[in-house]
Amino acid sequence: MSSQSHESARPYRIGSCPQCGQSVRLDETNPWRPFCTERCKLLDLGEWFSGSFAIPSDEPPHGDGSGTR
């Protein structure tokens, strides 16, 4: 048995692209995992940069007007 035929028989996981919901392979053959394409990856990154996505925090935001640094 050649290594190529053995490689193609390996099981792989399928997930959903976090940006568009399309089914996507979650293994090393997908260079944009967990996204389906580079476009979805960049759209997601843009949402983080714009502040559309954020991780909640109990700390007040910088520049809250309190005058402390």
N, C-alpha and C positions, 0 to 999 in steps of 0.2 A: 504494500500500500504506500503510495507516495504521500509526502507531507502536505501537498496541495489538496488532495482529496480528503485527507484527515482534517485539515484546517476548515474546509467548507462545511464539514459535518458538525462542527462545534455549535452548541446551542448559544443563543444570544437573547438579550432582553429587548423588549419593545416598550417604549414609553411614549408620552405625548409631549410635543414641543411646548414649552412654557409660554411661548409667544402666540402661536397660531393654533395649537391643539392637534396638528397633524401627527400621525404615527411616525416614530423615528427609532432607528436602532441605537441602542445605548452601549456600543462597544467601540473598540479602537478603529474600526473601519469608517466611523463618522467623525470627521475632524471638528465638527461644530457641536458635538454632544454637550448638553442635552437638547440643543436646538436642531431643527431640521436643515437649516441653511445658514450661511454667513449673514444674510439679510436679517433673519429673525434674531440672530445673536447681537447684531449691531443695533437693531430697534430696541431690544431689551436694555442694552448698555446705555443708549440714549435716554431711556426713561429713568434710569438711576441717576444719570448726570443732571437731568432737568429737575430732579426732586420729586417726580411722580411716584417713585418708589422710595420708601424710607423705612428704616428700622426704628420702631418706637423707643423712646427714651424718657426717663423721668427728669432728666436734667434740662434746665431752661436753655433755649437756643442762644448762641453767641450774639452779642449785640442786643440784649433784651432791655437796654436802657437803664440798668441798675447802676452803671458807672463803675463797677468793680472790674478788675482785670485778672 
